[in-house]
Amino acid sequence: MNEVEPEPTPPIFNMPTIIVLLIAVMVGIHAIVVWVIGEENLISIYEMFSFIPLAYSVDVSRLPVPNARFWSPLTHSFLHGDWTHLAINCVWLAAFGSAVARRFPPFRFLLFFGFAAVAGALAHYIFHSQSIVPVIGASGAVSACMGAAIRFAFVPGRSMSSVSSTPALTLVQSLSNRQVLMFVGVWFAFNWLFGSGVLPIMGADVSIAWEAHMGGFLFGWLAFGLFDPVKQRFS
């Protein structure tokens, strides 16, 4: 009698491990902030870990936590305003971050994610250097994953099974690809419409840092080649 090998059990999470870990960290941090630290201590948390543009425009002696300027461009991406904000970022990270993480080794993806968060914070600072409003959320880094994904998602003849090895479009090729340009145009338009308040988001009473989204997206799109280990390029 021939033995039939059992089919492998499908993974619970059909995502790269690094994406699962990032989501778990963000969920864990938000749970601690909400259930352990409490709302009465939010100001202290924001002073320590959120990105506040004005902190780079005033004398350090006026800052409650002067050294926070060194890490807040990164740490702000791990804080979220509420569970809905967190859930939206986690969903988009699972979708676009997974595609990018399948191409990058874990440590390289973390570097990409970190630099993207800083790029988003920098873009927001350029437009709001005198703002005292804290910026929180992983949207800038998640947007970078979207920007990176378009470099290989629109390659002609690409199959979903080859997402981790498909030679990417060069930056010049992506700038002349109609699908890429249409995606970028629509994405920027919707971000501006929602971020500027022209189209409200279900009664949300917080502003959207759309400049950070765009800064992250541009970083992912333009800097993708610096991180992509698949060296050969589509032609």
PENOR-V188710 format. One record per residue. N is the residue number from 1. RES is the residue in one letter. SS is DSSP state (A for helix, B for strand, O for the rest). PHI is phi in whole degrees, 0 to 359 (none if undefined). D_LAST is the distance of its C-alpha to the last C-alpha in whole Angstrom. Layout:
n=N res=RES ss=SS phi=PHI d_last=D_LAST
n=N res=RES ss=SS phi=PHI d_last=D_LAST
This chain:
n=1 res=M ss=O phi=none d_last=52
n=2 res=N ss=O phi=278 d_last=48
n=3 res=E ss=O phi=275 d_last=47
n=4 res=V ss=O phi=259 d_last=45
n=5 res=E ss=O phi=288 d_last=42
n=6 res=P ss=O phi=294 d_last=42
n=7 res=E ss=O phi=291 d_last=39
n=8 res=P ss=O phi=296 d_last=37
n=9 res=T ss=O phi=288 d_last=38
n=10 res=P ss=O phi=295 d_last=36
n=11 res=P ss=O phi=294 d_last=35
n=12 res=I ss=O phi=296 d_last=37
n=13 res=F ss=O phi=249 d_last=34
n=14 res=N ss=O phi=274 d_last=31
n=15 res=M ss=O phi=222 d_last=29
n=16 res=P ss=O phi=301 d_last=28
n=17 res=T ss=A phi=303 d_last=32
n=18 res=I ss=A phi=295 d_last=31
n=19 res=I ss=A phi=289 d_last=30
n=20 res=V ss=A phi=300 d_last=34
n=21 res=L ss=A phi=294 d_last=35
n=22 res=L ss=A phi=298 d_last=34
n=23 res=I ss=A phi=297 d_last=36
n=24 res=A ss=A phi=298 d_last=39
n=25 res=V ss=A phi=296 d_last=39
n=26 res=M ss=A phi=295 d_last=39
n=27 res=V ss=A phi=295 d_last=41
n=28 res=G ss=A phi=298 d_last=44
n=29 res=I ss=A phi=297 d_last=44
n=30 res=H ss=A phi=295 d_last=44
n=31 res=A ss=A phi=298 d_last=47
n=32 res=I ss=A phi=295 d_last=49
n=33 res=V ss=A phi=298 d_last=49
n=34 res=V ss=A phi=283 d_last=50
n=35 res=W ss=A phi=261 d_last=53
n=36 res=V ss=A phi=251 d_last=54
n=37 res=I ss=A phi=286 d_last=53
n=38 res=G ss=O phi=87 d_last=54
n=39 res=E ss=A phi=296 d_last=54
n=40 res=E ss=A phi=295 d_last=57
n=41 res=N ss=A phi=250 d_last=55
n=42 res=L ss=A phi=297 d_last=51
n=43 res=I ss=A phi=301 d_last=52
n=44 res=S ss=A phi=295 d_last=52
n=45 res=I ss=A phi=295 d_last=49
n=46 res=Y ss=A phi=295 d_last=47
n=47 res=E ss=A phi=297 d_last=49
n=48 res=M ss=A phi=272 d_last=47
n=49 res=F ss=A phi=235 d_last=44
n=50 res=S ss=O phi=279 d_last=43
n=51 res=F ss=B phi=266 d_last=41
n=52 res=I ss=O phi=243 d_last=43
n=53 res=P ss=A phi=306 d_last=42
n=54 res=L ss=A phi=299 d_last=46
n=55 res=A ss=A phi=298 d_last=46
n=56 res=Y ss=A phi=260 d_last=44
n=57 res=S ss=O phi=240 d_last=46
n=58 res=V ss=O phi=237 d_last=49
n=59 res=D ss=O phi=295 d_last=52
n=60 res=V ss=A phi=299 d_last=51
n=61 res=S ss=A phi=294 d_last=55
n=62 res=R ss=A phi=269 d_last=54
n=63 res=L ss=O phi=267 d_last=52
n=64 res=P ss=O phi=295 d_last=53
n=65 res=V ss=O phi=227 d_last=51
n=66 res=P ss=O phi=305 d_last=49
n=67 res=N ss=O phi=288 d_last=47
n=68 res=A ss=A phi=299 d_last=45
n=69 res=R ss=A phi=299 d_last=43
n=70 res=F ss=A phi=280 d_last=41
n=71 res=W ss=A phi=246 d_last=40
n=72 res=S ss=A phi=297 d_last=40
n=73 res=P ss=A phi=299 d_last=37
n=74 res=L ss=A phi=260 d_last=36
n=75 res=T ss=A phi=292 d_last=39
n=76 res=H ss=A phi=300 d_last=39
n=77 res=S ss=A phi=286 d_last=36
n=78 res=F ss=A phi=258 d_last=38
n=79 res=L ss=O phi=254 d_last=41
n=80 res=H ss=O phi=220 d_last=41
n=81 res=G ss=O phi=290 d_last=44
n=82 res=D ss=O phi=201 d_last=45
n=83 res=W ss=A phi=294 d_last=44
n=84 res=T ss=A phi=294 d_last=42
n=85 res=H ss=A phi=303 d_last=40
n=86 res=L ss=A phi=296 d_last=39
n=87 res=A ss=A phi=298 d_last=38
n=88 res=I ss=A phi=298 d_last=36
n=89 res=N ss=A phi=295 d_last=34
n=90 res=C ss=A phi=293 d_last=34
n=91 res=V ss=A phi=296 d_last=33
n=92 res=W ss=A phi=290 d_last=29
n=93 res=L ss=A phi=294 d_last=29
n=94 res=A ss=A phi=298 d_last=29
n=95 res=A ss=A phi=285 d_last=27
n=96 res=F ss=A phi=270 d_last=24
n=97 res=G ss=A phi=296 d_last=25
n=98 res=S ss=A phi=297 d_last=25
n=99 res=A ss=A phi=299 d_last=21
n=100 res=V ss=A phi=288 d_last=21
n=101 res=A ss=A phi=294 d_last=23
n=102 res=R ss=O phi=286 d_last=22
n=103 res=R ss=O phi=265 d_last=19
n=104 res=F ss=O phi=262 d_last=21
n=105 res=P ss=O phi=299 d_last=24
n=106 res=P ss=A phi=307 d_last=28
n=107 res=F ss=A phi=295 d_last=29
n=108 res=R ss=A phi=294 d_last=25
n=109 res=F ss=A phi=295 d_last=25
n=110 res=L ss=A phi=298 d_last=29
n=111 res=L ss=A phi=298 d_last=28
n=112 res=F ss=A phi=300 d_last=25
n=113 res=F ss=A phi=298 d_last=28
n=114 res=G ss=A phi=293 d_last=30
n=115 res=F ss=A phi=296 d_last=28
n=116 res=A ss=A phi=295 d_last=27
n=117 res=A ss=A phi=299 d_last=31
n=118 res=V ss=A phi=294 d_last=32
n=119 res=A ss=A phi=297 d_last=29
n=120 res=G ss=A phi=296 d_last=31
n=121 res=A ss=A phi=296 d_last=34
n=122 res=L ss=A phi=297 d_last=33
n=123 res=A ss=A phi=298 d_last=32
n=124 res=H ss=A phi=295 d_last=35
n=125 res=Y ss=A phi=297 d_last=37
n=126 res=I ss=A phi=303 d_last=36
n=127 res=F ss=A phi=268 d_last=37
n=128 res=H ss=O phi=222 d_last=41
n=129 res=S ss=O phi=295 d_last=42
n=130 res=Q ss=O phi=257 d_last=45
n=131 res=S ss=O phi=278 d_last=45
n=132 res=I ss=O phi=257 d_last=47
n=133 res=V ss=O phi=285 d_last=46
n=134 res=P ss=O phi=294 d_last=44
n=135 res=V ss=B phi=252 d_last=40
n=136 res=I ss=O phi=224 d_last=40
n=137 res=G ss=O phi=117 d_last=37
n=138 res=A ss=O phi=271 d_last=34
n=139 res=S ss=A phi=300 d_last=32
n=140 res=G ss=A phi=297 d_last=30
n=141 res=A ss=A phi=291 d_last=29
n=142 res=V ss=A phi=294 d_last=28
n=143 res=S ss=A phi=298 d_last=26
n=144 res=A ss=A phi=297 d_last=24
n=145 res=C ss=A phi=296 d_last=23
n=146 res=M ss=A phi=296 d_last=22
n=147 res=G ss=A phi=298 d_last=20
n=148 res=A ss=A phi=291 d_last=18
n=149 res=A ss=A phi=297 d_last=18
n=150 res=I ss=A phi=292 d_last=16
n=151 res=R ss=A phi=288 d_last=13
n=152 res=F ss=A phi=233 d_last=12
n=153 res=A ss=A phi=284 d_last=15
n=154 res=F ss=O phi=252 d_last=13
n=155 res=V ss=O phi=289 d_last=10
n=156 res=P ss=O phi=303 d_last=10
n=157 res=G ss=O phi=81 d_last=12
n=158 res=R ss=O phi=289 d_last=13
n=159 res=S ss=O phi=249 d_last=17
n=160 res=M ss=A phi=298 d_last=19
n=161 res=S ss=A phi=288 d_last=20
n=162 res=S ss=A phi=251 d_last=17
n=163 res=V ss=O phi=299 d_last=17
n=164 res=S ss=O phi=276 d_last=18
n=165 res=S ss=O phi=230 d_last=15
n=166 res=T ss=O phi=296 d_last=12
n=167 res=P ss=O phi=301 d_last=9
n=168 res=A ss=B phi=278 d_last=9
n=169 res=L ss=O phi=293 d_last=8
n=170 res=T ss=O phi=291 d_last=9
n=171 res=L ss=A phi=300 d_last=12
n=172 res=V ss=A phi=296 d_last=11
n=173 res=Q ss=A phi=296 d_last=8
n=174 res=S ss=A phi=293 d_last=11
n=175 res=L ss=A phi=288 d_last=14
n=176 res=S ss=O phi=248 d_last=13
n=177 res=N ss=O phi=271 d_last=12
n=178 res=R ss=A phi=297 d_last=16
n=179 res=Q ss=A phi=296 d_last=16
n=180 res=V ss=A phi=298 d_last=16
n=181 res=L ss=A phi=295 d_last=18
n=182 res=M ss=A phi=294 d_last=21
n=183 res=F ss=A phi=299 d_last=21
n=184 res=V ss=A phi=298 d_last=21
n=185 res=G ss=A phi=298 d_last=24
n=186 res=V ss=A phi=294 d_last=26
n=187 res=W ss=A phi=297 d_last=26
n=188 res=F ss=A phi=295 d_last=27
n=189 res=A ss=A phi=297 d_last=30
n=190 res=F ss=A phi=293 d_last=31
n=191 res=N ss=A phi=296 d_last=31
n=192 res=W ss=A phi=291 d_last=33
n=193 res=L ss=A phi=297 d_last=35
n=194 res=F ss=A phi=285 d_last=37
n=195 res=G ss=A phi=291 d_last=37
n=196 res=S ss=O phi=276 d_last=39
n=197 res=G ss=O phi=90 d_last=41
n=198 res=V ss=O phi=299 d_last=40
n=199 res=L ss=O phi=245 d_last=40
n=200 res=P ss=O phi=291 d_last=42
n=201 res=I ss=O phi=253 d_last=41
n=202 res=M ss=O phi=43 d_last=44
n=203 res=G ss=O phi=71 d_last=47
n=204 res=A ss=O phi=299 d_last=45
n=205 res=D ss=O phi=255 d_last=47
n=206 res=V ss=O phi=238 d_last=45
n=207 res=S ss=O phi=277 d_last=42
n=208 res=I ss=O phi=257 d_last=38
n=209 res=A ss=O phi=279 d_last=36
n=210 res=W ss=A phi=294 d_last=34
n=211 res=E ss=A phi=296 d_last=33
n=212 res=A ss=A phi=293 d_last=32
n=213 res=H ss=A phi=300 d_last=30
n=214 res=M ss=A phi=292 d_last=28
n=215 res=G ss=A phi=298 d_last=28
n=216 res=G ss=A phi=295 d_last=27
n=217 res=F ss=A phi=300 d_last=24
n=218 res=L ss=A phi=297 d_last=23
n=219 res=F ss=A phi=299 d_last=23
n=220 res=G ss=A phi=299 d_last=21
n=221 res=W ss=A phi=291 d_last=18
n=222 res=L ss=A phi=279 d_last=18
n=223 res=A ss=A phi=262 d_last=19
n=224 res=F ss=A phi=308 d_last=17
n=225 res=G ss=A phi=297 d_last=15
n=226 res=L ss=A phi=287 d_last=18
n=227 res=F ss=A phi=250 d_last=19
n=228 res=D ss=O phi=291 d_last=16
n=229 res=P ss=O phi=280 d_last=17
n=230 res=V ss=O phi=278 d_last=14
n=231 res=K ss=O phi=286 d_last=13
n=232 res=Q ss=O phi=292 d_last=9
n=233 res=R ss=B phi=241 d_last=6
n=234 res=F ss=O phi=292 d_last=4
n=235 res=S ss=O phi=218 d_last=0
